[in-house]
Amino acid sequence: MYRNTNDSYSFSYFWHLDRAIVYQHAYQISYLNYYKVVQNHRAMTKTEKILAAYERFGAAIASIPDVHAQTLHRTSVGAREFVAGVRARDPKITTSQASAGLEQGLRETPELIQAVAPEWRVAVAKAFYDALAHDYPEFLALEAERLKKVLARRKIRSETEYYRVRHEIDVVEGDSSRHGELKELYGLIDAFDARA
């Protein structure tokens, strides 16, 4: 039986060409989806970013069997509904007032995380950090600057700074590559506790 080698070659060529087009198309779709996510994130208001971070944090800690973690979960997943309720009241609050209040809540969350049982505290702290890193990284940048100032002066001046440092300890604990930083953070906590 005679076999036409040109047909075989042509089939193989077109099969590979089709596969290349399919892969290229999949890449383009994947890139477009990534681009849409990035564009949507940029288009989100500050309030939307904060609410998204609260919701992600709440979802991440939903299964942690700790009373305080469950309180944080309910508060976090209910933040959007709470803001909608407050905005419906008279007198109405502005968007910037809502953002300021939500952001203050984010600043106070590390203090609330300290009430979580030690065996769950690190997981809750990391979930909080991950939510912020994903949805509101600008907040983490501001908090990192505040922590940098505390580390530069080598002294904690307030309870707010104390809880910020304590939260950082919970986030980095267990990461052996940050042992030196952890030692410095514990030193700050110990010095503050000795003064109190």
WOSUL-V441473 format. One record per residue. N is the residue number from 1. RES is the residue in one small letter. PHI is phi as a letter, one per 30 degrees, with the letter a starting at -180 (NA if undefined). OMEGA is omega in whole degrees, 0 to 359 (NA if undefined). D_FIRST is the distance of its C-alpha to the first C-alpha in whole Angstrom. Layout:
N_RES_PHI_OMEGA_D_FIRST, N_RES_PHI_OMEGA_D_FIRST
This chain:
1_m_NA_182_0, 2_y_d_179_4, 3_r_c_180_6, 4_n_d_182_10, 5_t_d_179_12, 6_n_d_179_15, 7_d_d_180_15, 8_s_d_179_15, 9_y_d_183_18, 10_s_d_177_19, 11_f_d_181_19, 12_s_d_180_20, 13_y_d_182_23, 14_f_d_178_24, 15_w_d_179_24, 16_h_d_178_26, 17_l_d_177_28, 18_d_e_180_29, 19_r_d_180_30, 20_a_d_179_32, 21_i_d_179_34, 22_v_d_179_34, 23_y_d_179_36, 24_q_d_179_38, 25_h_d_179_39, 26_a_d_178_40, 27_y_d_180_42, 28_q_d_178_44, 29_i_d_180_45, 30_s_d_179_46, 31_y_d_180_48, 32_l_d_178_50, 33_n_d_177_51, 34_y_d_180_52, 35_y_d_179_54, 36_k_d_179_55, 37_v_d_180_57, 38_v_d_180_58, 39_q_d_178_60, 40_n_d_180_61, 41_h_d_179_63, 42_r_d_183_64, 43_a_d_181_65, 44_m_d_175_67, 45_t_d_178_71, 46_k_e_179_73, 47_t_d_180_74, 48_e_d_178_70, 49_k_d_180_69, 50_i_d_180_72, 51_l_d_178_71, 52_a_d_178_67, 53_a_d_177_69, 54_y_e_183_71, 55_e_d_179_68, 56_r_d_178_66, 57_f_d_180_68, 58_g_e_179_70, 59_a_d_183_66, 60_a_d_183_66, 61_i_c_185_69, 62_a_e_185_69, 63_s_c_181_68, 64_i_d_186_70, 65_p_d_179_73, 66_d_b_183_76, 67_v_e_182_79, 68_h_d_177_79, 69_a_d_179_75, 70_q_d_175_75, 71_t_d_177_78, 72_l_d_179_76, 73_h_d_182_73, 74_r_d_180_75, 75_t_d_183_77, 76_s_d_181_74, 77_v_d_178_71, 78_g_c_184_74, 79_a_d_182_75, 80_r_d_179_73, 81_e_d_178_75, 82_f_d_181_79, 83_v_d_179_78, 84_a_d_178_78, 85_g_d_180_81, 86_v_d_181_83, 87_r_d_180_82, 88_a_d_181_83, 89_r_d_173_86, 90_d_c_355_89, 91_p_d_182_90, 92_k_d_175_86, 93_i_c_179_85, 94_t_d_178_83, 95_t_d_180_79, 96_s_d_176_81, 97_q_d_178_83, 98_a_d_179_80, 99_s_d_181_78, 100_a_d_179_81, 101_g_d_179_82, 102_l_d_179_79, 103_e_d_176_78, 104_q_d_175_82, 105_g_d_177_80, 106_l_d_180_77, 107_r_d_181_80, 108_e_d_182_82, 109_t_e_177_79, 110_p_e_177_79, 111_e_d_179_82, 112_l_d_179_81, 113_i_d_180_78, 114_q_d_179_81, 115_a_d_180_82, 116_v_d_180_79, 117_a_e_184_79, 118_p_e_182_78, 119_e_d_179_75, 120_w_c_188_73, 121_r_d_182_75, 122_v_d_180_72, 123_a_d_180_69, 124_v_d_179_71, 125_a_d_180_72, 126_k_d_177_69, 127_a_d_178_68, 128_f_d_179_70, 129_y_d_181_69, 130_d_d_179_66, 131_a_d_179_66, 132_l_d_180_69, 133_a_d_182_66, 134_h_d_190_63, 135_d_c_183_66, 136_y_b_183_69, 137_p_d_178_68, 138_e_d_178_71, 139_f_d_179_73, 140_l_d_179_72, 141_a_d_178_73, 142_l_d_179_76, 143_e_d_178_77, 144_a_d_177_76, 145_e_d_178_78, 146_r_d_179_81, 147_l_d_179_80, 148_k_e_179_80, 149_k_d_178_83, 150_v_d_181_84, 151_l_d_180_83, 152_a_d_180_84, 153_r_d_178_88, 154_r_h_181_87, 155_k_a_174_89, 156_i_c_183_89, 157_r_c_185_91, 158_s_b_177_91, 159_e_d_178_89, 160_t_d_177_86, 161_e_d_178_85, 162_y_e_181_86, 163_y_d_176_83, 164_r_d_179_81, 165_v_d_179_81, 166_r_e_178_81, 167_h_d_179_78, 168_e_d_177_76, 169_i_d_180_77, 170_d_d_181_75, 171_v_d_185_72, 172_v_c_181_72, 173_e_e_181_73, 174_g_j_177_70, 175_d_c_186_68, 176_s_d_180_69, 177_s_d_182_68, 178_r_c_183_71, 179_h_e_180_74, 180_g_d_179_76, 181_e_d_180_76, 182_l_d_179_77, 183_k_d_179_80, 184_e_d_179_81, 185_l_d_178_81, 186_y_d_177_83, 187_g_d_177_86, 188_l_d_180_86, 189_i_d_181_86, 190_d_d_180_89, 191_a_d_179_91, 192_f_d_179_91, 193_d_d_180_92, 194_a_d_180_95, 195_r_d_186_96, 196_a_d_NA_96
